[in-house]
Amino acid sequence: MLADDLKYARQQKQLTLAAVSQQIDAQYHVRIAPSMLSRYENGYSISINHLFALAAFFNISLDPLVREFAQTGHRYQTR
């Protein structure tokens, strides 16, 4: 699940939610509040621009998510 992947990737880099927020803003000019990052790690639905920025930052493939959306047409949630 994406929520687990996000949390695992952040922990592997030994980054806090605030650090991820700052680095994504600096690299991709996408603002994601630390509280929103926490929500994503806990299964809340995710906006497409946040999804792309997080996937790029953590090098997470979006292929499985794209396939799931194509098959179901449902809005993706992280959990």
N, CA, C and O atoms as a Tripos MOL2 file, in Angstrom:
@<TRIPOS>MOLECULE
protein
  316   315    79     0     0
PROTEIN
NO_CHARGES

@<TRIPOS>ATOM
      1 N           0.8270   -1.1790    0.0000 N.3       1 MET1
      2 CA          0.0000    0.0000    0.0000 C.3       1 MET1
      3 C           0.8740    1.2460    0.0000 C.2       1 MET1
      4 O           1.9640    1.2680    0.5710 O.2       1 MET1
      5 N           0.3730    2.2660   -0.6470 N.am      2 LEU2
      6 CA          1.1430    3.5000   -0.7580 C.3       2 LEU2
      7 C           1.4410    4.1130    0.6090 C.2       2 LEU2
      8 O           2.5450    4.6110    0.8280 O.2       2 LEU2
      9 N           0.4880    4.0860    1.5210 N.am      3 ALA3
     10 CA          0.7110    4.6660    2.8520 C.3       3 ALA3
     11 C           1.9320    4.0220    3.5130 C.2       3 ALA3
     12 O           2.7850    4.7180    4.0640 O.2       3 ALA3
     13 N           2.0070    2.7270    3.4560 N.am      4 ASP4
     14 CA          3.1390    2.0070    4.0470 C.3       4 ASP4
     15 C           4.4360    2.3160    3.3150 C.2       4 ASP4
     16 O           5.4860    2.4650    3.9390 O.2       4 ASP4
     17 N           4.3650    2.4110    1.9910 N.am      5 ASP5
     18 CA          5.5540    2.7240    1.1910 C.3       5 ASP5
     19 C           6.0970    4.1070    1.5350 C.2       5 ASP5
     20 O           7.3080    4.2950    1.6490 O.2       5 ASP5
     21 N           5.1960    5.0720    1.7010 N.am      6 LEU6
     22 CA          5.6250    6.4310    2.0330 C.3       6 LEU6
     23 C           6.3190    6.4660    3.3990 C.2       6 LEU6
     24 O           7.3930    7.0490    3.5480 O.2       6 LEU6
     25 N           5.7030    5.8490    4.3650 N.am      7 LYS7
     26 CA          6.2800    5.8520    5.7120 C.3       7 LYS7
     27 C           7.6170    5.1260    5.7330 C.2       7 LYS7
     28 O           8.5780    5.6040    6.3370 O.2       7 LYS7
     29 N           7.6820    3.9710    5.0750 N.am      8 TYR8
     30 CA          8.9160    3.1990    5.0230 C.3       8 TYR8
     31 C          10.0370    4.0100    4.3480 C.2       8 TYR8
     32 O          11.1610    4.0610    4.8490 O.2       8 TYR8
     33 N           9.7210    4.6350    3.2180 N.am      9 ALA9
     34 CA         10.7340    5.4040    2.4880 C.3       9 ALA9
     35 C          11.2360    6.5710    3.3350 C.2       9 ALA9
     36 O          12.4320    6.8610    3.3430 O.2       9 ALA9
     37 N          10.3400    7.2330    4.0380 N.am     10 ARG10
     38 CA         10.7440    8.3490    4.8980 C.3      10 ARG10
     39 C          11.6430    7.8590    6.0270 C.2      10 ARG10
     40 O          12.6590    8.4810    6.3370 O.2      10 ARG10
     41 N          11.2660    6.7590    6.6300 N.am     11 GLN11
     42 CA         12.0650    6.2170    7.7300 C.3      11 GLN11
     43 C          13.4320    5.7310    7.2450 C.2      11 GLN11
     44 O          14.4270    5.8670    7.9560 O.2      11 GLN11
     45 N          13.4790    5.1700    6.0510 N.am     12 GLN12
     46 CA         14.7600    4.7110    5.5080 C.3      12 GLN12
     47 C          15.7210    5.8800    5.3030 C.2      12 GLN12
     48 O          16.9310    5.7380    5.4820 O.2      12 GLN12
     49 N          15.1770    7.0270    4.9280 N.am     13 LYS13
     50 CA         16.0140    8.2220    4.7550 C.3      13 LYS13
     51 C          16.2430    8.9410    6.0780 C.2      13 LYS13
     52 O          16.9550    9.9440    6.1280 O.2      13 LYS13
     53 N          15.6410    8.4330    7.1460 N.am     14 GLN14
     54 CA         15.7510    9.0080    8.4810 C.3      14 GLN14
     55 C          15.3600   10.4860    8.4850 C.2      14 GLN14
     56 O          16.0730   11.3380    9.0150 O.2      14 GLN14
     57 N          14.2000   10.7610    7.8740 N.am     15 LEU15
     58 CA         13.6960   12.1200    7.7820 C.3      15 LEU15
     59 C          12.4330   12.2930    8.6110 C.2      15 LEU15
     60 O          11.6090   11.3830    8.7050 O.2      15 LEU15
     61 N          12.2930   13.4410    9.1940 N.am     16 THR16
     62 CA         11.0460   13.7710    9.8710 C.3      16 THR16
     63 C          10.0290   14.2270    8.8300 C.2      16 THR16
     64 O          10.3800   14.4970    7.6820 O.2      16 THR16
     65 N           8.7830   14.3080    9.2380 N.am     17 LEU17
     66 CA          7.7500   14.8180    8.3350 C.3      17 LEU17
     67 C           8.0670   16.2520    7.9270 C.2      17 LEU17
     68 O           7.8650   16.6310    6.7740 O.2      17 LEU17
     69 N           8.5600   17.0450    8.8650 N.am     18 ALA18
     70 CA          8.9100   18.4430    8.5650 C.3      18 ALA18
     71 C          10.0500   18.5170    7.5500 C.2      18 ALA18
     72 O          10.0310   19.3660    6.6590 O.2      18 ALA18
     73 N          11.0290   17.6430    7.6770 N.am     19 ALA19
     74 CA         12.1540   17.6370    6.7380 C.3      19 ALA19
     75 C          11.6930   17.2590    5.3360 C.2      19 ALA19
     76 O          12.1230   17.8680    4.3560 O.2      19 ALA19
     77 N          10.8300   16.2690    5.2360 N.am     20 VAL20
     78 CA         10.2900   15.8760    3.9250 C.3      20 VAL20
     79 C           9.5190   17.0500    3.3240 C.2      20 VAL20
     80 O           9.6750   17.3610    2.1430 O.2      20 VAL20
     81 N           8.7030   17.6870    4.1250 N.am     21 SER21
     82 CA          7.9250   18.8340    3.6620 C.3      21 SER21
     83 C           8.8420   19.9210    3.0950 C.2      21 SER21
     84 O           8.5960   20.4390    2.0060 O.2      21 SER21
     85 N           9.8780   20.2550    3.8230 N.am     22 GLN22
     86 CA         10.8140   21.2970    3.3880 C.3      22 GLN22
     87 C          11.5600   20.9030    2.1170 C.2      22 GLN22
     88 O          11.7250   21.7220    1.2130 O.2      22 GLN22
     89 N          12.0060   19.6620    2.0470 N.am     23 GLN23
     90 CA         12.7880   19.2270    0.8880 C.3      23 GLN23
     91 C          11.9310   19.1380   -0.3780 C.2      23 GLN23
     92 O          12.3960   19.4750   -1.4670 O.2      23 GLN23
     93 N          10.6960   18.6910   -0.2370 N.am     24 ILE24
     94 CA          9.8140   18.6230   -1.4100 C.3      24 ILE24
     95 C           9.5000   20.0250   -1.9120 C.2      24 ILE24
     96 O           9.4620   20.2620   -3.1200 O.2      24 ILE24
     97 N           9.2770   20.9460   -0.9950 N.am     25 ASP25
     98 CA          9.0330   22.3350   -1.3900 C.3      25 ASP25
     99 C          10.2410   22.8980   -2.1230 C.2      25 ASP25
    100 O          10.0930   23.5630   -3.1490 O.2      25 ASP25
    101 N          11.4380   22.6350   -1.6010 N.am     26 ALA26
    102 CA         12.6590   23.1530   -2.2190 C.3      26 ALA26
    103 C          12.9360   22.5220   -3.5840 C.2      26 ALA26
    104 O          13.3550   23.2170   -4.5100 O.2      26 ALA26
    105 N          12.7080   21.2170   -3.7160 N.am     27 GLN27
    106 CA         13.0390   20.5160   -4.9580 C.3      27 GLN27
    107 C          11.9610   20.6200   -6.0200 C.2      27 GLN27
    108 O          12.2710   20.7720   -7.2020 O.2      27 GLN27
    109 N          10.6920   20.5410   -5.6170 N.am     28 TYR28
    110 CA          9.5980   20.4330   -6.5840 C.3      28 TYR28
    111 C           8.6130   21.5970   -6.5250 C.2      28 TYR28
    112 O           7.6670   21.6510   -7.3100 O.2      28 TYR28
    113 N           8.8310   22.5210   -5.6010 N.am     29 HIS29
    114 CA          7.9450   23.6790   -5.4230 C.3      29 HIS29
    115 C           6.4970   23.2560   -5.1910 C.2      29 HIS29
    116 O           5.5570   23.8840   -5.6790 O.2      29 HIS29
    117 N           6.3510   22.1900   -4.4420 N.am     30 VAL30
    118 CA          5.0390   21.6820   -4.0360 C.3      30 VAL30
    119 C           5.0150   21.7220   -2.5130 C.2      30 VAL30
    120 O           5.8590   21.1190   -1.8510 O.2      30 VAL30
    121 N           4.0480   22.4320   -1.9730 N.am     31 ARG31
    122 CA          3.9620   22.5510   -0.5160 C.3      31 ARG31
    123 C           3.0300   21.4850    0.0440 C.2      31 ARG31
    124 O           1.8570   21.3960   -0.3190 O.2      31 ARG31
    125 N           3.5910   20.6820    0.9400 N.am     32 ILE32
    126 CA          2.8180   19.6580    1.6380 C.3      32 ILE32
    127 C           3.1240   19.8280    3.1250 C.2      32 ILE32
    128 O           4.2600   19.6300    3.5560 O.2      32 ILE32
    129 N           2.1330   20.1860    3.8850 N.am     33 ALA33
    130 CA          2.3240   20.3730    5.3240 C.3      33 ALA33
    131 C           2.6860   19.0460    5.9830 C.2      33 ALA33
    132 O           2.2130   17.9910    5.5590 O.2      33 ALA33
    133 N           3.5130   19.0940    7.0070 N.am     34 PRO34
    134 CA          3.8480   17.8640    7.7270 C.3      34 PRO34
    135 C           2.6030   17.1130    8.2150 C.2      34 PRO34
    136 O           2.5750   15.8820    8.2080 O.2      34 PRO34
    137 N           1.5930   17.8460    8.6310 N.am     35 SER35
    138 CA          0.3620   17.1840    9.0850 C.3      35 SER35
    139 C          -0.3210   16.4350    7.9430 C.2      35 SER35
    140 O          -0.9180   15.3810    8.1620 O.2      35 SER35
    141 N          -0.2370   16.9740    6.7270 N.am     36 MET36
    142 CA         -0.8190   16.2980    5.5720 C.3      36 MET36
    143 C           0.0000   15.0550    5.2270 C.2      36 MET36
    144 O          -0.5670   14.0240    4.8660 O.2      36 MET36
    145 N           1.3060   15.1400    5.3340 N.am     37 LEU37
    146 CA          2.1480   13.9590    5.1070 C.3      37 LEU37
    147 C           1.7780   12.8520    6.0850 C.2      37 LEU37
    148 O           1.7110   11.6810    5.7120 O.2      37 LEU37
    149 N           1.5400   13.2250    7.3290 N.am     38 SER38
    150 CA          1.1160   12.2480    8.3250 C.3      38 SER38
    151 C          -0.2040   11.6000    7.9260 C.2      38 SER38
    152 O          -0.3760   10.3900    8.0680 O.2      38 SER38
    153 N          -1.1160   12.3940    7.4380 N.am     39 ARG39
    154 CA         -2.4080   11.8490    6.9990 C.3      39 ARG39
    155 C          -2.2190   10.8640    5.8480 C.2      39 ARG39
    156 O          -2.8560    9.8120    5.8170 O.2      39 ARG39
    157 N          -1.3510   11.2030    4.9100 N.am     40 TYR40
    158 CA         -1.1000   10.2960    3.7870 C.3      40 TYR40
    159 C          -0.5230    8.9670    4.2920 C.2      40 TYR40
    160 O          -0.8830    7.8990    3.7970 O.2      40 TYR40
    161 N           0.3700    9.0450    5.2760 N.am     41 GLU41
    162 CA          0.9560    7.8310    5.8380 C.3      41 GLU41
    163 C          -0.0770    7.0090    6.6110 C.2      41 GLU41
    164 O           0.1380    5.8290    6.8880 O.2      41 GLU41
    165 N          -1.1950    7.6420    6.9540 N.am     42 ASN42
    166 CA         -2.2430    6.9600    7.7070 C.3      42 ASN42
    167 C          -3.4670    6.6330    6.8660 C.2      42 ASN42
    168 O          -4.5050    6.2470    7.4030 O.2      42 ASN42
    169 N          -3.3530    6.7850    5.5390 N.am     43 GLY43
    170 CA         -4.3910    6.2860    4.6610 C.3      43 GLY43
    171 C          -5.3720    7.2710    4.0750 C.2      43 GLY43
    172 O          -6.3360    6.8570    3.4300 O.2      43 GLY43
    173 N          -5.1660    8.5600    4.2730 N.am     44 TYR44
    174 CA         -6.0820    9.5390    3.6890 C.3      44 TYR44
    175 C          -5.8690    9.6440    2.1850 C.2      44 TYR44
    176 O          -4.7970    9.3160    1.6760 O.2      44 TYR44
    177 N          -6.9020   10.1050    1.4770 N.am     45 SER45
    178 CA         -6.7630   10.2700    0.0260 C.3      45 SER45
    179 C          -5.7290   11.3540   -0.2570 C.2      45 SER45
    180 O          -5.4910   12.2430    0.5600 O.2      45 SER45
    181 N          -5.1270   11.2570   -1.4300 N.am     46 ILE46
    182 CA         -3.9800   12.1040   -1.7630 C.3      46 ILE46
    183 C          -4.2470   12.8530   -3.0660 C.2      46 ILE46
    184 O          -4.8000   12.2930   -4.0120 O.2      46 ILE46
    185 N          -3.8530   14.1120   -3.1050 N.am     47 SER47
    186 CA         -4.0220   14.8920   -4.3300 C.3      47 SER47
    187 C          -2.9700   14.4560   -5.3510 C.2      47 SER47
    188 O          -1.9020   13.9620   -4.9890 O.2      47 SER47
    189 N          -3.2840   14.6440   -6.6060 N.am     48 ILE48
    190 CA         -2.4050   14.1600   -7.6750 C.3      48 ILE48
    191 C          -1.0450   14.8690   -7.6690 C.2      48 ILE48
    192 O          -0.0150   14.2310   -7.8890 O.2      48 ILE48
    193 N          -1.0380   16.1820   -7.4200 N.am     49 ASN49
    194 CA          0.2600   16.8690   -7.4170 C.3      49 ASN49
    195 C           1.1090   16.4530   -6.2210 C.2      49 ASN49
    196 O           2.3330   16.3900   -6.3340 O.2      49 ASN49
    197 N           0.4880   16.1690   -5.0800 N.am     50 HIS50
    198 CA          1.2420   15.6550   -3.9390 C.3      50 HIS50
    199 C           1.7370   14.2350   -4.2240 C.2      50 HIS50
    200 O           2.8620   13.8780   -3.8720 O.2      50 HIS50
    201 N           0.9010   13.4470   -4.8540 N.am     51 LEU51
    202 CA          1.2810   12.0820   -5.2070 C.3      51 LEU51
    203 C           2.5130   12.0710   -6.1080 C.2      51 LEU51
    204 O           3.4570   11.3200   -5.8650 O.2      51 LEU51
    205 N           2.5030   12.8970   -7.1390 N.am     52 PHE52
    206 CA          3.6450   12.9440   -8.0620 C.3      52 PHE52
    207 C           4.9130   13.4190   -7.3600 C.2      52 PHE52
    208 O           5.9880   12.8580   -7.5760 O.2      52 PHE52
    209 N           4.7950   14.4460   -6.5230 N.am     53 ALA53
    210 CA          5.9710   14.9690   -5.8240 C.3      53 ALA53
    211 C           6.5450   13.9270   -4.8670 C.2      53 ALA53
    212 O           7.7590   13.7300   -4.8200 O.2      53 ALA53
    213 N           5.6860   13.2670   -4.1120 N.am     54 LEU54
    214 CA          6.1550   12.2480   -3.1760 C.3      54 LEU54
    215 C           6.7610   11.0470   -3.9000 C.2      54 LEU54
    216 O           7.7840   10.5110   -3.4730 O.2      54 LEU54
    217 N           6.1350   10.6300   -4.9850 N.am     55 ALA55
    218 CA          6.6680    9.5040   -5.7540 C.3      55 ALA55
    219 C           8.0420    9.8390   -6.3150 C.2      55 ALA55
    220 O           8.9460    9.0030   -6.2840 O.2      55 ALA55
    221 N           8.2060   11.0470   -6.8250 N.am     56 ALA56
    222 CA          9.5020   11.4550   -7.3650 C.3      56 ALA56
    223 C          10.5480   11.5560   -6.2530 C.2      56 ALA56
    224 O          11.6740   11.0850   -6.4140 O.2      56 ALA56
    225 N          10.1820   12.1620   -5.1440 N.am     57 PHE57
    226 CA         11.1110   12.3580   -4.0360 C.3      57 PHE57
    227 C          11.6090   11.0300   -3.4730 C.2      57 PHE57
    228 O          12.7980   10.8690   -3.1990 O.2      57 PHE57
    229 N          10.6860   10.0770   -3.3040 N.am     58 PHE58
    230 CA         11.0450    8.7850   -2.7190 C.3      58 PHE58
    231 C          11.3250    7.7060   -3.7550 C.2      58 PHE58
    232 O          11.6180    6.5660   -3.3960 O.2      58 PHE58
    233 N          11.2370    8.0540   -5.0420 N.am     59 ASN59
    234 CA         11.4730    7.1000   -6.1210 C.3      59 ASN59
    235 C          10.5300    5.8920   -6.0050 C.2      59 ASN59
    236 O          10.9640    4.7410   -6.0380 O.2      59 ASN59
    237 N           9.2430    6.1860   -5.8680 N.am     60 ILE60
    238 CA          8.2110    5.1550   -5.7640 C.3      60 ILE60
    239 C           7.4920    5.0600   -7.1020 C.2      60 ILE60
    240 O           7.0500    6.0730   -7.6430 O.2      60 ILE60
    241 N           7.3730    3.8540   -7.6370 N.am     61 SER61
    242 CA          6.6840    3.6480   -8.9100 C.3      61 SER61
    243 C           5.1770    3.8430   -8.7510 C.2      61 SER61
    244 O           4.5760    3.3600   -7.7910 O.2      61 SER61
    245 N           4.5830    4.5480   -9.6950 N.am     62 LEU62
    246 CA          3.1360    4.7610   -9.6900 C.3      62 LEU62
    247 C           2.4150    3.7860  -10.6130 C.2      62 LEU62
    248 O           1.1910    3.8390  -10.7250 O.2      62 LEU62
    249 N           3.1420    2.9100  -11.2660 N.am     63 ASP63
    250 CA          2.5210    1.9680  -12.2010 C.3      63 ASP63
    251 C           1.3760    1.1690  -11.5810 C.2      63 ASP63
    252 O           0.3110    1.0760  -12.1910 O.2      63 ASP63
    253 N           1.5580    0.5860  -10.3850 N.am     64 PRO64
    254 CA          0.4430   -0.1790   -9.8040 C.3      64 PRO64
    255 C          -0.7880    0.6880   -9.5320 C.2      64 PRO64
    256 O          -1.9180    0.2190   -9.6710 O.2      64 PRO64
    257 N          -0.5770    1.9450   -9.1470 N.am     65 LEU65
    258 CA         -1.7030    2.8380   -8.8840 C.3      65 LEU65
    259 C          -2.4560    3.1790  -10.1680 C.2      65 LEU65
    260 O          -3.6850    3.2430  -10.1850 O.2      65 LEU65
    261 N          -1.7010    3.3940  -11.2370 N.am     66 VAL66
    262 CA         -2.3220    3.7150  -12.5170 C.3      66 VAL66
    263 C          -3.1580    2.5410  -13.0070 C.2      66 VAL66
    264 O          -4.2720    2.7250  -13.4960 O.2      66 VAL66
    265 N          -2.6170    1.3370  -12.8750 N.am     67 ARG67
    266 CA         -3.3630    0.1440  -13.2900 C.3      67 ARG67
    267 C          -4.6470   -0.0140  -12.4850 C.2      67 ARG67
    268 O          -5.7040   -0.3140  -13.0390 O.2      67 ARG67
    269 N          -4.5450    0.1900  -11.1710 N.am     68 GLU68
    270 CA         -5.7190    0.0560  -10.3090 C.3      68 GLU68
    271 C          -6.7930    1.0710  -10.6940 C.2      68 GLU68
    272 O          -7.9740    0.7280  -10.7650 O.2      68 GLU68
    273 N          -6.3940    2.3040  -10.9410 N.am     69 PHE69
    274 CA         -7.3580    3.3330  -11.3180 C.3      69 PHE69
    275 C          -8.0060    3.0030  -12.6580 C.2      69 PHE69
    276 O          -9.2140    3.1720  -12.8280 O.2      69 PHE69
    277 N          -7.2050    2.5360  -13.6060 N.am     70 ALA70
    278 CA         -7.7390    2.1910  -14.9240 C.3      70 ALA70
    279 C          -8.7660    1.0650  -14.8210 C.2      70 ALA70
    280 O          -9.7490    1.0510  -15.5600 O.2      70 ALA70
    281 N          -8.5430    0.1310  -13.9160 N.am     71 GLN71
    282 CA         -9.4500   -1.0030  -13.7740 C.3      71 GLN71
    283 C         -10.7090   -0.6550  -12.9830 C.2      71 GLN71
    284 O         -11.7930   -1.1540  -13.2880 O.2      71 GLN71
    285 N         -10.5690    0.1940  -11.9740 N.am     72 THR72
    286 CA        -11.7100    0.4570  -11.0870 C.3      72 THR72
    287 C         -12.3630    1.8130  -11.3070 C.2      72 THR72
    288 O         -13.5690    1.9580  -11.1090 O.2      72 THR72
    289 N         -11.5730    2.8200  -11.7180 N.am     73 GLY73
    290 CA        -12.0920    4.1670  -11.8800 C.3      73 GLY73
    291 C         -12.3130    4.8850  -10.5700 C.2      73 GLY73
    292 O         -12.8460    5.9940  -10.5520 O.2      73 GLY73
    293 N         -11.9050    4.2580   -9.4530 N.am     74 HIS74
    294 CA        -12.0950    4.8690   -8.1460 C.3      74 HIS74
    295 C         -10.9390    5.7890   -7.8020 C.2      74 HIS74
    296 O          -9.7930    5.5400   -8.1770 O.2      74 HIS74
    297 N         -11.2580    6.8600   -7.0810 N.am     75 ARG75
    298 CA        -10.2200    7.7640   -6.6060 C.3      75 ARG75
    299 C          -9.3080    6.9780   -5.6680 C.2      75 ARG75
    300 O          -9.7830    6.2210   -4.8210 O.2      75 ARG75
    301 N          -8.0260    7.1550   -5.8190 N.am     76 TYR76
    302 CA         -7.0740    6.3780   -5.0380 C.3      76 TYR76
    303 C          -6.8960    6.9620   -3.6520 C.2      76 TYR76
    304 O          -6.8020    8.1770   -3.4790 O.2      76 TYR76
    305 N          -6.8530    6.0920   -2.6830 N.am     77 GLN77
    306 CA         -6.4990    6.4610   -1.3150 C.3      77 GLN77
    307 C          -5.2170    5.7310   -0.9740 C.2      77 GLN77
    308 O          -4.9170    4.6790   -1.5380 O.2      77 GLN77
    309 N          -4.4630    6.2990   -0.0470 N.am     78 THR78
    310 CA         -3.1720    5.7120    0.2640 C.3      78 THR78
    311 C          -3.2930    4.3850    0.9970 C.2      78 THR78
    312 O          -2.3330    3.6150    1.0190 O.2      78 THR78
    313 N          -4.4160    4.1000    1.5850 N.am     79 ARG79
    314 CA         -4.6000    2.8260    2.2830 C.3      79 ARG79
    315 C          -5.8900    2.2030    1.8320 C.2      79 ARG79
    316 O          -6.2460    1.1190    2.2940 O.2      79 ARG79
@<TRIPOS>BOND
     1     1     2 1
     2     2     3 1
     3     3     4 2
     4     3     5 am
     5     5     6 1
     6     6     7 1
     7     7     8 2
     8     7     9 am
     9     9    10 1
    10    10    11 1
    11    11    12 2
    12    11    13 am
    13    13    14 1
    14    14    15 1
    15    15    16 2
    16    15    17 am
    17    17    18 1
    18    18    19 1
    19    19    20 2
    20    19    21 am
    21    21    22 1
    22    22    23 1
    23    23    24 2
    24    23    25 am
    25    25    26 1
    26    26    27 1
    27    27    28 2
    28    27    29 am
    29    29    30 1
    30    30    31 1
    31    31    32 2
    32    31    33 am
    33    33    34 1
    34    34    35 1
    35    35    36 2
    36    35    37 am
    37    37    38 1
    38    38    39 1
    39    39    40 2
    40    39    41 am
    41    41    42 1
    42    42    43 1
    43    43    44 2
    44    43    45 am
    45    45    46 1
    46    46    47 1
    47    47    48 2
    48    47    49 am
    49    49    50 1
    50    50    51 1
    51    51    52 2
    52    51    53 am
    53    53    54 1
    54    54    55 1
    55    55    56 2
    56    55    57 am
    57    57    58 1
    58    58    59 1
    59    59    60 2
    60    59    61 am
    61    61    62 1
    62    62    63 1
    63    63    64 2
    64    63    65 am
    65    65    66 1
    66    66    67 1
    67    67    68 2
    68    67    69 am
    69    69    70 1
    70    70    71 1
    71    71    72 2
    72    71    73 am
    73    73    74 1
    74    74    75 1
    75    75    76 2
    76    75    77 am
    77    77    78 1
    78    78    79 1
    79    79    80 2
    80    79    81 am
    81    81    82 1
    82    82    83 1
    83    83    84 2
    84    83    85 am
    85    85    86 1
    86    86    87 1
    87    87    88 2
    88    87    89 am
    89    89    90 1
    90    90    91 1
    91    91    92 2
    92    91    93 am
    93    93    94 1
    94    94    95 1
    95    95    96 2
    96    95    97 am
    97    97    98 1
    98    98    99 1
    99    99   100 2
   100    99   101 am
   101   101   102 1
   102   102   103 1
   103   103   104 2
   104   103   105 am
   105   105   106 1
   106   106   107 1
   107   107   108 2
   108   107   109 am
   109   109   110 1
   110   110   111 1
   111   111   112 2
   112   111   113 am
   113   113   114 1
   114   114   115 1
   115   115   116 2
   116   115   117 am
   117   117   118 1
   118   118   119 1
   119   119   120 2
   120   119   121 am
   121   121   122 1
   122   122   123 1
   123   123   124 2
   124   123   125 am
   125   125   126 1
   126   126   127 1
   127   127   128 2
   128   127   129 am
   129   129   130 1
   130   130   131 1
   131   131   132 2
   132   131   133 am
   133   133   134 1
   134   134   135 1
   135   135   136 2
   136   135   137 am
   137   137   138 1
   138   138   139 1
   139   139   140 2
   140   139   141 am
   141   141   142 1
   142   142   143 1
   143   143   144 2
   144   143   145 am
   145   145   146 1
   146   146   147 1
   147   147   148 2
   148   147   149 am
   149   149   150 1
   150   150   151 1
   151   151   152 2
   152   151   153 am
   153   153   154 1
   154   154   155 1
   155   155   156 2
   156   155   157 am
   157   157   158 1
   158   158   159 1
   159   159   160 2
   160   159   161 am
   161   161   162 1
   162   162   163 1
   163   163   164 2
   164   163   165 am
   165   165   166 1
   166   166   167 1
   167   167   168 2
   168   167   169 am
   169   169   170 1
   170   170   171 1
   171   171   172 2
   172   171   173 am
   173   173   174 1
   174   174   175 1
   175   175   176 2
   176   175   177 am
   177   177   178 1
   178   178   179 1
   179   179   180 2
   180   179   181 am
   181   181   182 1
   182   182   183 1
   183   183   184 2
   184   183   185 am
   185   185   186 1
   186   186   187 1
   187   187   188 2
   188   187   189 am
   189   189   190 1
   190   190   191 1
   191   191   192 2
   192   191   193 am
   193   193   194 1
   194   194   195 1
   195   195   196 2
   196   195   197 am
   197   197   198 1
   198   198   199 1
   199   199   200 2
   200   199   201 am
   201   201   202 1
   202   202   203 1
   203   203   204 2
   204   203   205 am
   205   205   206 1
   206   206   207 1
   207   207   208 2
   208   207   209 am
   209   209   210 1
   210   210   211 1
   211   211   212 2
   212   211   213 am
   213   213   214 1
   214   214   215 1
   215   215   216 2
   216   215   217 am
   217   217   218 1
   218   218   219 1
   219   219   220 2
   220   219   221 am
   221   221   222 1
   222   222   223 1
   223   223   224 2
   224   223   225 am
   225   225   226 1
   226   226   227 1
   227   227   228 2
   228   227   229 am
   229   229   230 1
   230   230   231 1
   231   231   232 2
   232   231   233 am
   233   233   234 1
   234   234   235 1
   235   235   236 2
   236   235   237 am
   237   237   238 1
   238   238   239 1
   239   239   240 2
   240   239   241 am
   241   241   242 1
   242   242   243 1
   243   243   244 2
   244   243   245 am
   245   245   246 1
   246   246   247 1
   247   247   248 2
   248   247   249 am
   249   249   250 1
   250   250   251 1
   251   251   252 2
   252   251   253 am
   253   253   254 1
   254   254   255 1
   255   255   256 2
   256   255   257 am
   257   257   258 1
   258   258   259 1
   259   259   260 2
   260   259   261 am
   261   261   262 1
   262   262   263 1
   263   263   264 2
   264   263   265 am
   265   265   266 1
   266   266   267 1
   267   267   268 2
   268   267   269 am
   269   269   270 1
   270   270   271 1
   271   271   272 2
   272   271   273 am
   273   273   274 1
   274   274   275 1
   275   275   276 2
   276   275   277 am
   277   277   278 1
   278   278   279 1
   279   279   280 2
   280   279   281 am
   281   281   282 1
   282   282   283 1
   283   283   284 2
   284   283   285 am
   285   285   286 1
   286   286   287 1
   287   287   288 2
   288   287   289 am
   289   289   290 1
   290   290   291 1
   291   291   292 2
   292   291   293 am
   293   293   294 1
   294   294   295 1
   295   295   296 2
   296   295   297 am
   297   297   298 1
   298   298   299 1
   299   299   300 2
   300   299   301 am
   301   301   302 1
   302   302   303 1
   303   303   304 2
   304   303   305 am
   305   305   306 1
   306   306   307 1
   307   307   308 2
   308   307   309 am
   309   309   310 1
   310   310   311 1
   311   311   312 2
   312   311   313 am
   313   313   314 1
   314   314   315 1
   315   315   316 2
@<TRIPOS>SUBSTRUCTURE
     1 MET1         2 RESIDUE 1 A MET
     2 LEU2         6 RESIDUE 1 A LEU
     3 ALA3        10 RESIDUE 1 A ALA
     4 ASP4        14 RESIDUE 1 A ASP
     5 ASP5        18 RESIDUE 1 A ASP
     6 LEU6        22 RESIDUE 1 A LEU
     7 LYS7        26 RESIDUE 1 A LYS
     8 TYR8        30 RESIDUE 1 A TYR
     9 ALA9        34 RESIDUE 1 A ALA
    10 ARG10       38 RESIDUE 1 A ARG
    11 GLN11       42 RESIDUE 1 A GLN
    12 GLN12       46 RESIDUE 1 A GLN
    13 LYS13       50 RESIDUE 1 A LYS
    14 GLN14       54 RESIDUE 1 A GLN
    15 LEU15       58 RESIDUE 1 A LEU
    16 THR16       62 RESIDUE 1 A THR
    17 LEU17       66 RESIDUE 1 A LEU
    18 ALA18       70 RESIDUE 1 A ALA
    19 ALA19       74 RESIDUE 1 A ALA
    20 VAL20       78 RESIDUE 1 A VAL
    21 SER21       82 RESIDUE 1 A SER
    22 GLN22       86 RESIDUE 1 A GLN
    23 GLN23       90 RESIDUE 1 A GLN
    24 ILE24       94 RESIDUE 1 A ILE
    25 ASP25       98 RESIDUE 1 A ASP
    26 ALA26      102 RESIDUE 1 A ALA
    27 GLN27      106 RESIDUE 1 A GLN
    28 TYR28      110 RESIDUE 1 A TYR
    29 HIS29      114 RESIDUE 1 A HIS
    30 VAL30      118 RESIDUE 1 A VAL
    31 ARG31      122 RESIDUE 1 A ARG
    32 ILE32      126 RESIDUE 1 A ILE
    33 ALA33      130 RESIDUE 1 A ALA
    34 PRO34      134 RESIDUE 1 A PRO
    35 SER35      138 RESIDUE 1 A SER
    36 MET36      142 RESIDUE 1 A MET
    37 LEU37      146 RESIDUE 1 A LEU
    38 SER38      150 RESIDUE 1 A SER
    39 ARG39      154 RESIDUE 1 A ARG
    40 TYR40      158 RESIDUE 1 A TYR
    41 GLU41      162 RESIDUE 1 A GLU
    42 ASN42      166 RESIDUE 1 A ASN
    43 GLY43      170 RESIDUE 1 A GLY
    44 TYR44      174 RESIDUE 1 A TYR
    45 SER45      178 RESIDUE 1 A SER
    46 ILE46      182 RESIDUE 1 A ILE
    47 SER47      186 RESIDUE 1 A SER
    48 ILE48      190 RESIDUE 1 A ILE
    49 ASN49      194 RESIDUE 1 A ASN
    50 HIS50      198 RESIDUE 1 A HIS
    51 LEU51      202 RESIDUE 1 A LEU
    52 PHE52      206 RESIDUE 1 A PHE
    53 ALA53      210 RESIDUE 1 A ALA
    54 LEU54      214 RESIDUE 1 A LEU
    55 ALA55      218 RESIDUE 1 A ALA
    56 ALA56      222 RESIDUE 1 A ALA
    57 PHE57      226 RESIDUE 1 A PHE
    58 PHE58      230 RESIDUE 1 A PHE
    59 ASN59      234 RESIDUE 1 A ASN
    60 ILE60      238 RESIDUE 1 A ILE
    61 SER61      242 RESIDUE 1 A SER
    62 LEU62      246 RESIDUE 1 A LEU
    63 ASP63      250 RESIDUE 1 A ASP
    64 PRO64      254 RESIDUE 1 A PRO
    65 LEU65      258 RESIDUE 1 A LEU
    66 VAL66      262 RESIDUE 1 A VAL
    67 ARG67      266 RESIDUE 1 A ARG
    68 GLU68      270 RESIDUE 1 A GLU
    69 PHE69      274 RESIDUE 1 A PHE
    70 ALA70      278 RESIDUE 1 A ALA
    71 GLN71      282 RESIDUE 1 A GLN
    72 THR72      286 RESIDUE 1 A THR
    73 GLY73      290 RESIDUE 1 A GLY
    74 HIS74      294 RESIDUE 1 A HIS
    75 ARG75      298 RESIDUE 1 A ARG
    76 TYR76      302 RESIDUE 1 A TYR
    77 GLN77      306 RESIDUE 1 A GLN
    78 THR78      310 RESIDUE 1 A THR
    79 ARG79      314 RESIDUE 1 A ARG
